[in-house]
Amino acid sequence: MRRNKLRTILTMLGMIIGVGAVIATVSLGNGAKAQVEAQIAGLGQNVVLVYSGSFNRGGVRSGFGGAGTLTVDDALAISREVSGILNVSPEQRSSAQIAVGNMNWFTQLQGESETYLDIRQWPLAEGAMFTEQDVRAANKVAILGETVVSNLFPDGDAVGQVIRIKSAPFTVVGVLAAKGLSVQGQDQDDFVLLPYTSLMKRLQGVTTLRGINISTASPADLAPVQQQITDLLRQRHRTTPTTDDFTVRNQQEIAEAANNASQTMRMLLAAVAFVSLVVGGIGIMNIMLVSVTERTREIGIRMAVGAHGRDILLQFLTEAVSLSIVGGALGIAFGVGGSDLLASKMQWPTQVPMNWIVISFIVSAMVGVVFGLYPAWKASQLDPIDALRYE
């Protein structure tokens, strides 16, 4: 191996790339999974979401958000008649240009009830949440996301200030703690939170909701509450499972769907990495067969001075496993380094699992055994006399 350094390095290259690809893909997959789980957890704990729209009537079809089919009365009925519920927050959304003095910023408007931050478990950085009285009276009060604050109030002093939304003055009563980007790259801090009544009556002039946020007492209540809400809304809207004009999802369903999608991607990437490992193993077997042919006379001399077939087999098998293990170790370093580089340069989430490092090392040794066994066996079966006469 030392006499043929270049050939040794090229032989190990397949293992280096294969193992490095396994480590990098698994760390990227785990990082993406952790980020998705964090985003799902960011919805709050034990959350059920009701979306407006999603209907099929008379050949006219519409998905989520296609029609305003939920009302404030629906939200009140859910709060009143469904058991196992902690909080209910009717939701409406819009967008508008926000102005303060000579500063302005286009952002999202989100109308909610006073319980919204409890449902989302989203703390305030400063100030206080608007009250139930603010919701009832449709008061002109607002909670700002961190991005809006940084663009409208460079000095950071936002609480107590007055902003103008579509020429209507709203008093800032609080600032939300920063959440950063979502998995899709959307800025979760770029919005203004208002009482849903204020958004609907003072800014939009609508009577329907975009959705309803609901929290339950425990995870065990999610499925029963979801079914109760579905039954109640079907009764109120006079729909059937084929004509529902709403969609009800719970947090566990959303998490499972996201995990299934990421699992499929991880399996695809792992399959590509596995192919790289197989190619690396074939490269080792090919080089070892060439080595056996080149060293036929050496094998004959060893057998002539007393070496047995098992000694020859162990010699070449050790070489193959050594190539594979060293290549695997370098591949692990390459994969970990590549993951760190992606995390620092491209801001991709990565999470290198220690168990996969151990697995990759063991697999690289097994590849050496599997693909080195045939060349080693072939060397051990050479006839000493023929080997000595080989030129």
C-alpha positions in Angstrom: 0.0 0.0 0.0 2.9 2.4 0.8 4.7 1.4 -2.5 1.7 2.4 -4.5 0.4 5.5 -2.8 -1.5 7.0 -5.7 -3.3 3.7 -6.4 -4.1 3.3 -2.7 -5.6 6.8 -2.6 -7.6 6.2 -5.7 -8.8 2.9 -4.4 -10.0 4.5 -1.1 -11.6 7.4 -3.0 -14.8 5.4 -3.6 -15.1 4.6 0.1 -14.3 8.2 1.1 -17.0 9.5 -1.2 -19.5 6.8 -0.2 -19.1 7.2 3.6 -18.9 11.0 3.3 -22.1 11.0 1.3 -23.9 8.9 4.0 -22.8 11.1 6.8 -23.6 14.3 4.9 -27.1 13.1 3.8 -28.0 11.8 7.1 -26.9 14.9 8.9 -28.8 17.1 6.5 -31.9 14.9 6.8 -31.8 14.9 10.6 -31.2 18.7 10.6 -34.2 19.2 8.3 -36.3 16.9 10.5 -35.3 18.8 13.6 -36.2 22.1 12.0 -39.6 20.8 10.8 -40.3 19.4 14.3 -39.4 22.8 15.8 -41.7 24.6 13.4 -44.5 22.2 14.2 -43.8 22.7 17.9 -44.0 26.5 17.1 -47.7 26.1 16.4 -48.1 25.5 20.2 -49.0 22.4 22.1 -52.0 20.2 21.4 -53.3 22.5 18.6 -56.3 21.8 16.3 -56.6 24.0 13.2 -59.8 24.7 11.2 -59.4 26.1 7.7 -62.0 27.9 5.7 -62.8 26.7 2.1 -62.1 23.2 0.7 -65.5 22.4 -0.9 -67.0 20.7 -4.0 -70.4 21.7 -5.0 -72.2 21.6 -8.4 -68.9 20.9 -10.1 -67.3 24.0 -8.6 -64.3 23.0 -6.5 -62.1 25.0 -4.1 -59.3 24.3 -1.8 -58.0 25.9 1.4 -58.7 29.7 1.4 -60.8 29.5 -1.7 -64.0 30.7 0.1 -64.9 32.4 3.4 -67.0 29.6 4.9 -66.2 30.0 8.6 -67.9 32.6 10.8 -67.3 34.0 14.3 -70.5 32.2 15.4 -68.8 28.9 14.3 -65.9 29.7 16.6 -68.2 30.6 19.5 -70.1 27.4 18.9 -66.9 25.3 19.1 -65.9 27.1 22.3 -69.3 26.5 23.8 -70.2 23.0 22.7 -67.0 21.0 22.2 -65.5 19.4 25.3 -61.7 19.2 26.0 -60.9 22.6 24.7 -58.7 25.1 26.5 -58.6 28.1 24.1 -60.2 29.2 20.8 -59.0 32.0 18.6 -60.9 33.0 15.4 -58.4 34.0 12.7 -58.4 36.5 9.8 -55.5 37.7 7.7 -54.7 40.5 5.3 -51.8 42.7 4.3 -51.2 46.4 4.2 -48.7 49.2 4.2 -47.8 50.3 7.8 -46.6 53.9 8.3 -45.0 55.7 11.2 -43.8 59.3 10.5 -41.6 59.1 7.4 -41.1 55.3 7.8 -43.3 52.6 6.2 -43.3 48.9 5.8 -45.5 46.4 3.8 -46.4 43.5 6.0 -49.0 40.8 6.9 -51.9 41.6 9.2 -53.2 38.8 11.4 -56.4 39.1 13.4 -56.7 36.8 16.5 -58.4 36.7 19.9 -56.7 37.5 23.2 -55.9 33.8 23.7 -53.8 33.4 20.5 -50.4 33.7 22.2 -51.4 31.1 24.8 -52.3 28.7 22.0 -49.1 29.4 20.2 -47.1 29.6 23.4 -45.4 32.7 21.9 -43.9 35.0 24.6 -43.8 38.8 24.4 -40.5 40.6 24.3 -42.1 43.7 25.8 -45.5 45.2 26.5 -48.7 43.2 27.0 -51.2 41.3 24.9 -54.4 43.0 24.0 -57.4 42.1 26.2 -60.8 40.5 25.8 -62.3 43.9 26.1 -60.1 45.1 23.2 -61.5 42.3 21.1 -65.1 42.9 22.1 -64.8 46.6 21.4 -62.7 46.2 18.2 -60.2 48.6 19.7 -57.3 49.9 17.6 -54.4 48.2 19.3 -51.6 46.1 17.8 -48.8 43.7 18.6 -45.7 43.9 16.4 -43.4 41.2 15.2 -39.6 41.8 15.5 -39.1 42.5 11.8 -41.8 45.2 11.7 -40.2 46.8 14.8 -36.7 46.9 13.3 -38.0 48.5 10.1 -40.4 51.0 11.6 -38.6 51.8 14.9 -34.8 51.6 14.4 -34.3 52.7 18.0 -36.4 49.7 19.2 -38.8 51.9 21.2 -42.2 50.7 19.8 -44.5 50.1 22.8 -46.9 53.1 23.2 -46.2 54.4 19.7 -49.0 54.9 17.1 -48.8 53.3 13.7 -51.2 53.9 10.8 -52.8 51.0 9.0 -54.8 52.0 5.9 -55.0 55.5 7.5 -56.4 54.2 10.7 -54.3 54.8 13.9 -53.4 51.8 16.0 -51.6 51.9 19.3 -48.7 49.5 19.8 -49.2 47.6 23.1 -46.6 44.9 22.7 -43.7 43.4 20.8 -43.4 39.6 20.1 -40.3 37.6 20.8 -38.3 36.8 17.6 -38.9 33.4 16.0 -36.8 33.8 12.8 -37.3 32.0 9.5 -39.6 29.0 9.0 -38.6 25.8 7.2 -39.9 27.4 3.9 -37.7 30.5 4.5 -40.6 32.7 5.5 -40.0 35.4 8.1 -42.3 34.5 11.0 -41.6 37.9 12.7 -42.9 40.0 9.7 -46.5 40.6 10.7 -48.8 42.7 12.9 -51.2 41.0 15.3 -54.5 42.7 15.8 -57.8 41.8 17.5 -59.7 39.9 14.8 -62.7 42.1 15.3 -60.6 45.2 14.6 -59.2 43.7 11.4 -62.6 42.5 10.1 -64.7 45.6 11.0 -62.3 48.5 10.8 -59.9 47.4 8.0 -61.6 44.8 5.8 -65.4 45.0 6.3 -65.8 41.3 6.1 -67.8 38.8 8.2 -66.1 35.5 7.5 -62.9 34.0 9.0 -59.9 32.5 7.4 -59.6 29.9 10.1 -59.9 29.0 13.8 -57.1 28.1 16.2 -57.9 25.7 19.0 -55.8 24.2 21.8 -56.7 21.1 23.9 -55.9 20.1 27.4 -53.7 17.1 26.4 -52.5 15.2 23.3 -55.0 12.5 24.0 -57.8 15.1 23.4 -56.7 16.0 19.9 -58.5 13.2 18.0 -61.8 13.4 20.0 -61.8 17.2 19.8 -61.1 17.1 16.0 -64.0 14.7 15.5 -66.3 16.8 17.6 -65.4 19.9 15.7 -66.0 18.2 12.4 -69.4 16.8 13.4 -70.4 20.2 14.8 -69.4 22.2 11.7 -71.1 19.6 9.4 -74.3 20.1 11.4 -74.0 23.9 11.3 -73.0 24.1 7.6 -75.3 21.2 6.6 -72.5 19.4 4.7 -71.4 15.8 4.3 -67.9 14.3 4.1 -68.0 14.8 0.3 -69.3 18.4 0.5 -67.4 19.8 3.5 -66.6 23.5 3.1 -63.9 23.4 5.8 -60.8 21.4 6.8 -59.9 20.3 10.3 -56.3 19.2 11.1 -54.6 18.5 14.3 -50.9 19.1 15.2 -50.0 15.4 15.1 -51.4 15.0 11.6 -49.4 18.0 10.4 -46.2 16.6 12.1 -46.7 13.1 10.6 -47.2 14.5 7.1 -44.1 16.7 7.4 -42.0 13.8 8.8 -43.3 11.4 6.0 -42.1 13.9 3.4 -38.7 14.3 5.0 -38.4 10.6 5.5 -38.9 9.9 1.8 -36.2 12.4 1.0 -33.8 10.9 3.5 -34.4 7.4 2.1 -33.7 8.7 -1.4 -30.5 10.4 -0.3 -29.4 7.3 1.7 -30.0 5.1 -1.4 -27.7 7.3 -3.5 -25.1 7.1 -0.7 -25.5 3.3 -0.6 -24.8 3.1 -4.3 -21.6 5.1 -3.7 -20.5 2.6 -1.1 -21.2 -0.3 -3.5 -19.2 1.4 -6.2 -16.4 2.0 -3.7 -16.4 -1.7 -2.8 -16.3 -2.8 -6.4 -13.3 -0.5 -6.8 -11.5 -2.2 -3.9 -12.3 -5.6 -5.4 -11.0 -4.6 -8.8 -7.7 -3.2 -7.5 -7.2 -6.3 -5.2 -7.7 -8.6 -8.2 -5.1 -6.6 -10.1 -2.8 -6.8 -7.1 -3.1 -10.5 -6.9 -2.2 -10.8 -10.6 0.8 -8.5 -10.1 2.0 -10.3 -7.0 1.6 -13.9 -8.2 5.3 -14.6 -8.0 5.4 -13.1 -4.5 2.6 -15.4 -3.5 4.4 -18.4 -4.9 7.6 -17.6 -3.0 5.6 -17.3 0.3 4.0 -20.6 -0.3 7.3 -22.2 -1.2 8.8 -21.2 2.2 5.9 -22.6 4.2 2.9 -20.2 4.0 -0.5 -21.9 3.9 -3.5 -20.8 1.8 -5.2 -19.3 4.9 -2.1 -17.1 5.4 -2.3 -15.8 1.9 -6.1 -15.3 2.3 -5.6 -13.4 5.5 -2.9 -11.2 4.0 -5.0 -10.0 1.1 -8.2 -9.8 3.1 -6.3 -7.6 5.7 -5.2 -5.3 2.9 -8.7 -4.9 1.5 -10.2 -4.3 5.0 -7.4 -1.8 5.7 -8.2 0.1 2.5 -11.9 0.1 3.4 -11.4 1.2 7.0 -9.0 4.0 6.3 -11.2 5.2 3.4 -14.2 5.0 5.8 -12.5 7.0 8.5 -11.5 9.7 5.9 -15.0 9.6 4.6 -16.4 10.2 8.1 -14.1 13.2 8.4 -15.1 14.4 4.9 -18.9 14.0 5.7 -18.7 15.8 9.1 -16.6 18.6 7.6 -19.0 18.9 4.6 -22.0 19.1 7.0 -20.3 21.9 9.0 -19.4 23.7 5.8 -23.0 23.6 4.5 -24.3 24.7 7.9 -21.9 27.7 8.0 -21.9 28.8 4.4 -25.4 28.0 3.1 -27.2 28.2 6.5 -28.6 24.7 6.0 -29.7 22.9 9.2 -27.4 19.9 9.9 -27.3 17.4 12.8 -24.5 14.8 12.7 -25.7 11.7 14.6 -23.0 9.8 16.5 -24.7 6.5 15.9 -24.4 6.9 12.2 -20.7 7.6 12.5 -20.3 4.3 14.2 -22.5 2.6 11.7 -20.6 4.0 8.8 -17.3 2.8 10.2 -18.7 -0.7 10.7 -20.2 -0.8 7.2 -16.9 0.4 5.7 -15.1 -2.6 7.4 -17.9 -5.0 6.2 -17.5 -3.6 2.6 -13.8 -4.4 2.8 -14.5 -8.0 3.9 -17.3 -8.6 1.4 -15.5 -7.2 -1.6 -12.0 -8.3 -0.6 -12.9 -11.9 0.1 -13.0 -13.1 -3.5 -9.6 -11.6 -4.5 -8.1 -13.0 -1.2 -9.6 -16.5 -1.8 -8.3 -16.4 -5.4 -4.8 -15.6 -4.2 -5.0 -18.4 -1.6 -5.9 -21.0 -4.3 -2.9 -20.3 -6.5 -0.6 -23.3 -7.2 2.9 -22.6 -5.8 4.7 -24.1 -8.8 2.6 -22.1 -11.3 3.0 -19.0 -9.2 6.8 -19.3 -9.1 7.0 -19.7 -12.9 4.7 -16.6 -13.4 6.3 -13.7 -15.2 
